[in-house]
Amino acid sequence: MERIIALLRRPRQNANVARLRRRKNAAELVFRNLSKITTALVAVGYLWMILIPIPPLSQPVYIDENALQPAQVNTNWNWQHVRQADTYLNHLEGLRDRNATSEQRAQFIRDEFTKLGLSAATQNYTFTTSSGQRVSGVNAYAIMASPRASGSEAIVISASWLSEVGEELYNLRGISIVLALASFLKSYSLWAKDIVFVIGDNYFDGIHAWLNAYHGTIPPNLDTDLLEHTSGVIWNALTIDYSGHSFSHLGVFFEGLNGRLSNQDLINSVRLISHYTGGVPLVLYDHLDAHDAPQSSLLAKAPEFMRRSPQFREFEFRVRNVKRHVSYQARGRPSGAHGLFHRFRIDAITLYAVPAVGPHGFFALGRIIESTLRTSNNLLERLHASFFFYILTSSGTFMKIGMFLPSAVLVGVGMMFWGLGTWVEAGWWKGTERVSTDLDDKAKDPDVRRARPRWRPRRRPVLPALVVVLATHAAGLLAFNLITTPWFPQNQITSSSILFVVLSLLPAVLITLAPSHPPEAAPISMLLQSFNLCLASTVISITSLLNFSLAAMLAITLGIPLLRSRISSPQQTPFQPLQSPSRTPARLVAYAAYSMLAWGWLLFLPSEVEKAVWNWEVLGVWFAPFVCIVYAPLVLQAGLVRLCPS
């Protein structure tokens, strides 16, 4: 009873003091376990990425926009139109066999459109790259005016002369069915939107030139004719890639320029139409379903029970789909000519007829395209209800953004925690002070006094570390400008070697010449690592909202190398060197590894460098400048953390 009374009489603690005390205890708990927290965050993030293809994280696809009503119409495409497509195919094969020029091919296509009573024209264009390469071609296009509306809205159906997916080089059947569809669709008055038919020269550049001319966004390196005929705002677009003789499955490509994705309702509508109207299975890319595909290459050397297991085969099938998706989206290169439409907020996909002995051809594909156009014709506004951020693990399942985004963000959060912890650590050093006890006072001997540790504040020289960060990114900008000069591709082997040596050795020489830090100041390595980790974490977190695949690749390539760039004990004092002179060779080897990770692609991936520069200059893909100005400097900063004097 007395204890209870004493407890009640105890004076109440000030609420603000209690809150500050709790905050201090929480901060101390986090700082003491910072290494464990960071390791857990990064490990969970990487594990989450590995588990993305597993079925429990996916869910079935569905239609959000009720106005679409896919596969709800009676199609009118018949065998008469198939014979017409075959006739067009014979003419196109003749042009191919005669090695007809781009002008001759475009003139033939324009004349056929004109015979159908459509407003048709051709477009000459020339792209000029920094290396002096000139990419020229001639597009043909036609516009079928809507009989029921003012022409303020339009749908595009296109095909390129070349095909980059299948074994056949020319997309002759794709162009043939577009011509046959122009003749077929002209005979019906149910269209509420203009239909634009575009036959692009080459593969990417033809459609890209036409879109720039259509929207009036002609870049300086594009010399093109102005379009004679235009329509309204384009809402949806279909690109047809049918290069083989016949097909068994219909593949869909949906990745756009710089990681953009089309609205998922368009893909889901085509899936339903392909299944119920055309009787054709829809797959992602040219990947056959797990039960239709031959023996998987990934499981070829696996034990027998794994090769026979439907669960393992399904997982392997999803891994292939996710891997293909990441390879397109991370590099920012469209998976087909449709991806160029995404730049102008146009939902577009490519329908690819997967080559096979049979059983489908012009008849099935024509019905699918007709029904898809009828579905898009129902729209009263742009597609907006469904998802723009997703991962299709199969044609019938997908992952919402909340099921995959945290994997990259967790790695970024772990890097941010470690960077902030390094910043706090840089502001303090552990010293000692002598305190006396009763026995020490009796002894009257100051040397006998007991020493206890005490944290003391120290200065953080921010400016040198900030200069290093800015200098590395400036070097990346300079490297990108040099890569896009005419001198670089003309002497690529020599210029790549020189550029690699300069970009690797010059920062190392300058950082080793920097004066050593005074005892009362934090070492530059700690501040540089703090800035490096915080900046990399910010880049990963922001990029994950724009291009998850690129953010995941950054988390994989930057996470562990940047976290392990400086290995030291948190208990070291400013009078104790972090690295002894005997470790100098190890530091040099580590810096060489970081330099190779940052700039090694200049030496070992010359073809990829050439493609990336071409994609930037012609298509506007951001991958090349991003690697040079953002990724490589971040890795180089981590290497300098290992190398700089402590």
Stockholm file with secondary structure:
# STOCKHOLM 1.0

chainA/1-646         MERIIALLRRPRQNANVARLRRRKNAAELVFRNLSKITTALVAVGYLWMILIPIPPLSQPVYIDENALQPAQVNTNWNWQHVRQADTYLNHLEGLRDRNATSEQRAQFIRDEFTKLGLSAATQNYTFTTSSGQRVSGVNAYAIMASPRASGSEAIVISASWLSEVGEELYNLRGISIVLALASFLKSYSLWAKDIVFVIGDNYFDGIHAWLNAYHGTIPPNLDTDLLEHTSGVIWNALTIDYSGHSFSHLGVFFEGLNGRLSNQDLINSVRLISHYTGGVPLVLYDHLDAHDAPQSSLLAKAPEFMRRSPQFREFEFRVRNVKRHVSYQARGRPSGAHGLFHRFRIDAITLYAVPAVGPHGFFALGRIIESTLRTSNNLLERLHASFFFYILTSSGTFMKIGMFLPSAVLVGVGMMFWGLGTWVEAGWWKGTERVSTDLDDKAKDPDVRRARPRWRPRRRPVLPALVVVLATHAAGLLAFNLITTPWFPQNQITSSSILFVVLSLLPAVLITLAPSHPPEAAPISMLLQSFNLCLASTVISITSLLNFSLAAMLAITLGIPLLRSRISSPQQTPFQPLQSPSRTPARLVAYAAYSMLAWGWLLFLPSEVEKAVWNWEVLGVWFAPFVCIVYAPLVLQAGLVRLCPS
#=GR chainA/1-646 SS CHHHHHHHHSCCCCHHHHHHHHHHHHHHHHHHTHHHHHHHHHHHHHHHHHTTTSGGGCEECCCCCTTCCTTCSCCCCCHHHHHHHHHHHHHHHHHHHTTCCHHHHHHHHHHHHHHTTCEEEEEEEEEECTTSCEEEEEEEEEEECCSSSCSCEEEEEEEESBCSSSSCSBCHHHHHHHHHHHHHHTTCCCCSSEEEEEEESTTHHHHHHHHHHHHTCCCTTEEECCCSCCCSEEEEEEEEECCSSEEEEEEEECBCGGGCBCCHHHHHHHHHHHHHTSCCCEEETTCCCTTTSCSCSTTTTSCHHHHHCHHHHHHHHHHHHHHHHHHHHHHTCCSSGGGGGGGGTCEEEEEEEEEESCSBCHHHHHHHHHHHHHHHHTCSSCSCSSCSSEEEEETTEEEEHHHHHHHHHHHHHHHHHHHHHHHHHHTEEEEEEEECCHHHHHHTCGGGSEEEEEEEECBCCHHHHHHHHHHHHHHHHHHHHHHTSTHHHHTHHHHHHHHHHHHHHHHHHHHHTSCCCCTTBCCHHHHHHHHHHHHHHHHHHHHHHHCHHHHHHHHHHHHHHHHTSCCCCTTCCTTSCSSCGGGHHHHHHHHHHHHHHHHTHHHHCHHHHHHHHHIIIIICCSHHHHIIIIIHHHHHHHHHHHHSCC
#=GC SS_cons         CHHHHHHHHSCCCCHHHHHHHHHHHHHHHHHHTHHHHHHHHHHHHHHHHHTTTSGGGCEECCCCCTTCCTTCSCCCCCHHHHHHHHHHHHHHHHHHHTTCCHHHHHHHHHHHHHHTTCEEEEEEEEEECTTSCEEEEEEEEEEECCSSSCSCEEEEEEEESBCSSSSCSBCHHHHHHHHHHHHHHTTCCCCSSEEEEEEESTTHHHHHHHHHHHHTCCCTTEEECCCSCCCSEEEEEEEEECCSSEEEEEEEECBCGGGCBCCHHHHHHHHHHHHHTSCCCEEETTCCCTTTSCSCSTTTTSCHHHHHCHHHHHHHHHHHHHHHHHHHHHHTCCSSGGGGGGGGTCEEEEEEEEEESCSBCHHHHHHHHHHHHHHHHTCSSCSCSSCSSEEEEETTEEEEHHHHHHHHHHHHHHHHHHHHHHHHHHTEEEEEEEECCHHHHHHTCGGGSEEEEEEEECBCCHHHHHHHHHHHHHHHHHHHHHHTSTHHHHTHHHHHHHHHHHHHHHHHHHHHTSCCCCTTBCCHHHHHHHHHHHHHHHHHHHHHHHCHHHHHHHHHHHHHHHHTSCCCCTTCCTTSCSSCGGGHHHHHHHHHHHHHHHHTHHHHCHHHHHHHHHIIIIICCSHHHHIIIIIHHHHHHHHHHHHSCC
//
